Amino acid sequence: MAQAWRCSGLRWSPDGPVLTWDGGRRSALTRGKRVAFGVAEGGVRTCVGARGHACPLGAAVPGRSTGARCEECARLDRAHSVAADTLADDPRPYRVYLAWFGPGMVKAGITAVARGPARLLEQGAVCFSWLGTGPLMAARRTEELLRAALGVPDRIPYADKRAVRAALPRDEGERAAEIAALHARAVALGGWPESLVRAPFEPVDHLGVFGLAGAPAAVGEVAELVAGGAVNGELVAAAGPDLHLATARGVVVLDTRLLTGWGLVPAGERDLDLPVRGFRGRPGTQDGLF
């Protein structure tokens, strides 16, 4: 029986997306590369643990879960999360940003300065601009100010991001227009913390980095991995955790977060053999928090 590998997720390096594996192995994901693997027969998806520690129960987790953690490990992982407001004493400087994922889909967020644009790449932000830099709590207060004053959320569902990728504006200026307008409104607001230094509008566009310019439209997304199933396709684009793969069934989006917790083996010559669902209708214009 072939040795089973366990994927620990997709990371964005300066050279592009990379699949990482338990034990430190890394697989660079260049466009045109064949992405092929099978899910071990009779396999069960198990919890990946928390904060670098294995799940003490080895608990089974659902195939459609993008977190691949049991309830207890999910709680422990979030207990030391910036997103959960549990690291108020973090001394690192943070940036506040506006990110655009498609028409009507803008979010505000924060990320550590040391991470550069990695957080934006991980989220699949098509275009973004920094808003300011300062201590964590000042950045967090500014994020809350923006959400309340501008009506932008701090999260955009991945299903919505995927649904609009095939219809993104071709003009880079058009892609930046919404965050340009919101940036101007944001810097004009009163109530910014004094310790947060505002940044000028300097849009960064990721359409080319993701390979979405001119890429064929995806017909659907992998709903979940199942024991005995297989993936086999050529990488045409990658955005956030998503791989756009040209398969015998057309271009299909694979959320790499679905890989974690499974034992993966070589696919051989098998075609894509996993449940695929179509995209839901294009989301409407945002009008508040999700």
C-alpha positions in Angstrom: 0.0 0.0 0.0 1.3 3.5 -0.9 2.4 5.7 1.9 -0.2 8.2 2.9 0.8 11.9 3.2 -1.0 14.5 5.3 -1.4 18.0 4.0 -1.0 20.9 6.5 -2.4 23.5 4.2 -1.6 26.0 1.5 0.8 28.9 2.2 1.7 31.9 0.1 5.4 32.4 -0.4 7.1 35.3 -2.2 7.3 32.9 -5.2 3.7 31.9 -5.1 1.4 29.3 -3.5 2.9 26.2 -1.8 1.3 23.1 -0.4 2.8 22.1 2.9 2.9 18.6 4.4 3.4 17.2 7.8 7.1 16.6 8.3 8.1 19.8 6.5 7.8 18.8 2.9 6.6 21.5 0.5 5.2 21.4 -3.0 5.4 24.6 -5.1 2.2 25.2 -7.1 3.2 26.7 -10.4 0.6 27.2 -13.1 0.3 24.3 -15.5 1.4 21.9 -12.8 -0.5 18.6 -12.5 -2.2 18.3 -9.1 -3.2 14.7 -8.5 -3.8 12.6 -5.4 -6.2 10.1 -4.0 -7.9 9.8 -0.7 -6.9 6.6 1.1 -9.5 3.8 0.8 -11.4 3.3 4.1 -9.8 6.5 5.4 -11.4 8.7 8.0 -10.7 12.4 8.3 -9.3 13.2 11.7 -8.8 16.4 13.7 -5.5 18.3 13.0 -5.1 19.5 16.6 -4.4 23.0 17.8 -1.4 25.2 18.3 1.1 22.6 17.0 -0.3 19.8 19.3 -2.1 16.7 18.1 -5.7 16.2 19.0 -5.7 14.1 22.2 -8.8 12.2 21.1 -7.9 11.7 17.4 -11.5 12.8 16.8 -13.2 12.4 13.5 -14.3 15.6 11.7 -16.8 16.2 8.9 -15.6 16.1 5.3 -17.0 19.6 4.6 -15.3 21.3 7.5 -12.7 23.8 6.4 -11.2 24.0 9.8 -10.6 20.2 10.2 -10.7 20.6 14.0 -13.0 19.0 16.7 -14.9 21.4 18.9 -12.3 21.3 21.7 -9.3 21.9 19.5 -11.1 24.7 17.6 -11.7 26.4 21.0 -8.0 26.0 22.0 -6.8 27.3 18.6 -8.9 30.4 18.8 -7.9 31.1 22.4 -4.7 32.7 21.2 -6.0 34.3 18.1 -5.7 38.0 17.1 -9.1 37.6 15.3 -10.7 36.6 18.6 -9.3 39.7 20.5 -7.4 37.5 22.9 -3.9 38.9 22.3 -4.4 42.5 23.5 -0.8 42.6 24.8 0.8 41.7 21.4 3.6 44.3 21.1 4.0 43.9 17.3 2.9 46.8 15.0 -0.2 46.1 12.9 -1.7 47.4 9.6 -5.3 48.2 8.9 -6.4 47.5 5.3 -9.3 47.6 2.9 -9.6 44.5 0.6 -11.7 44.0 -2.5 -12.9 40.6 -3.7 -15.4 41.6 -6.4 -18.1 44.2 -7.1 -19.8 45.1 -3.9 -17.5 43.0 -1.8 -15.1 45.0 0.3 -13.9 44.2 3.8 -11.8 45.9 6.5 -9.2 43.9 8.4 -5.9 44.0 10.2 -2.6 42.1 9.9 0.8 42.2 11.5 3.3 44.4 9.7 5.8 41.5 9.7 3.5 39.4 7.6 3.5 41.9 4.7 0.7 41.1 2.1 0.6 37.4 3.0 -2.8 37.7 4.8 -4.3 39.4 1.7 -3.1 36.6 -0.5 -4.4 34.0 1.9 -7.8 35.5 1.8 -7.9 35.8 -2.0 -8.1 39.6 -2.0 -8.1 40.7 -5.7 -7.1 44.3 -4.8 -6.2 46.0 -1.5 -4.8 49.1 0.1 -3.3 49.8 3.5 -5.1 52.3 5.6 -2.8 52.8 8.5 -0.2 51.3 10.9 0.0 51.2 14.7 -0.3 49.1 17.9 -2.7 46.2 17.9 -5.5 47.7 19.9 -5.3 51.0 17.9 -5.6 48.9 14.7 -8.5 46.9 16.2 -10.4 50.1 17.2 -9.8 51.6 13.7 -11.2 48.4 12.1 -14.3 48.6 14.3 -14.7 52.3 13.4 -14.6 51.5 9.7 -17.1 48.7 10.0 -19.6 51.0 11.7 -19.0 54.1 9.7 -18.6 52.6 6.2 -20.8 49.6 6.5 -18.1 47.1 5.5 -17.8 43.6 7.1 -14.7 42.0 8.5 -15.4 38.8 6.6 -16.5 37.8 3.1 -17.7 34.2 2.6 -15.5 32.2 0.2 -18.5 31.0 -1.7 -19.2 34.6 -2.6 -15.6 35.2 -3.7 -15.6 32.2 -5.9 -19.0 33.1 -7.5 -17.7 36.3 -9.0 -14.1 35.5 -10.1 -15.1 34.7 -13.7 -16.7 38.1 -14.1 -14.1 40.5 -12.5 -13.5 43.7 -14.3 -10.6 43.6 -16.7 -9.5 47.1 -16.0 -7.2 47.4 -13.0 -8.5 50.9 -12.2 -12.0 49.7 -12.2 -11.0 46.9 -9.8 -9.5 49.5 -7.4 -12.4 52.0 -7.7 -14.5 50.8 -4.7 -11.6 50.8 -2.2 -10.4 54.1 -3.6 -13.7 55.7 -2.7 -13.9 54.0 0.7 -10.3 54.9 1.5 -11.1 58.5 0.9 -14.1 58.3 3.2 -12.1 56.4 5.8 -9.2 58.8 6.2 -11.7 61.7 6.5 -13.4 60.1 9.5 -13.0 61.5 13.0 -12.2 59.2 15.9 -9.1 57.5 14.6 -6.7 56.5 17.5 -3.8 59.0 17.8 -1.3 56.1 17.7 -2.3 54.9 14.3 -0.5 56.5 11.4 -2.7 56.8 8.3 -1.4 55.5 5.0 -2.0 57.0 1.5 -4.1 55.1 -1.0 -1.7 52.8 -2.9 -3.7 49.9 -4.5 -2.1 46.5 -4.9 -3.7 44.2 -7.5 -3.4 40.4 -7.3 -5.3 39.4 -10.4 -2.1 38.5 -12.2 -0.5 36.9 -9.2 -3.5 34.6 -8.8 -3.5 33.8 -12.5 -7.1 34.9 -12.9 -6.5 37.2 -15.9 -7.9 35.3 -18.9 -8.4 32.1 -16.9 -11.3 29.9 -17.9 -14.4 30.2 -15.8 -14.8 27.4 -13.1 -17.9 25.2 -13.4 -18.1 24.4 -9.7 -16.2 23.6 -6.6 -15.3 20.4 -4.8 -17.9 20.0 -2.0 -15.8 17.6 0.2 -13.2 14.8 0.0 -14.4 11.3 0.5 -12.5 8.0 1.2 -11.5 6.4 -2.1 -12.0 9.6 -4.1 -9.4 11.4 -6.3 -8.3 14.7 -7.6 -6.6 15.1 -11.0 -6.2 18.4 -12.8 -3.9 21.0 -14.2 -3.5 24.2 -12.1 -4.8 27.2 -14.1 -5.1 29.7 -11.2 -4.8 29.9 -7.4 -6.5 32.5 -5.1 -6.4 32.4 -1.3 -6.8 28.7 -0.3 -8.4 27.8 -3.7 -6.9 25.9 -6.6 -8.6 26.3 -10.0 -7.9 22.9 -11.7 -8.7 22.0 -15.3 -10.2 18.5 -15.1 -12.1 16.1 -17.3 -15.2 17.8 -15.9 -14.1 21.3 -16.7 -12.3 23.8 -14.4 -13.2 23.0 -10.8 -12.2 24.9 -7.6 -10.6 22.9 -4.8 -10.5 24.6 -1.4 -7.2 23.2 0.0 -8.5 23.5 3.5 -10.6 20.4 2.7 -7.4 18.4 2.4 -6.2 18.6 6.0 -6.9 15.7 8.2 -7.0 13.1 5.4 -4.4 10.5 4.4 -3.5 11.3 0.7 -2.0 8.9 -1.7 -1.0 8.9 -5.4 -4.0 9.2 -7.8 -2.4 7.2 -10.6 -4.4 7.8 -13.9 -7.7 8.4 -12.2 -9.8 11.5 -13.1 -11.5 13.8 -10.6 -13.8 11.6 -8.5 -15.3 13.7 -5.8 -18.6 15.5 -5.2 -18.7 18.8 -7.1 -21.4 21.5 -6.6 -22.2 24.4 -8.8 -21.8 28.0 -7.6 -24.8 29.7 -6.2 -26.1 32.9 -7.7 -24.0 36.0 -7.8 -24.3 37.8 -4.4 -25.9 41.2 -4.2 -24.4 44.4 -3.1 -23.4 44.3 0.6 -25.5 46.3 2.9 -24.0 45.6 6.3 -22.2 43.0 8.3 -22.3 39.3 7.4 
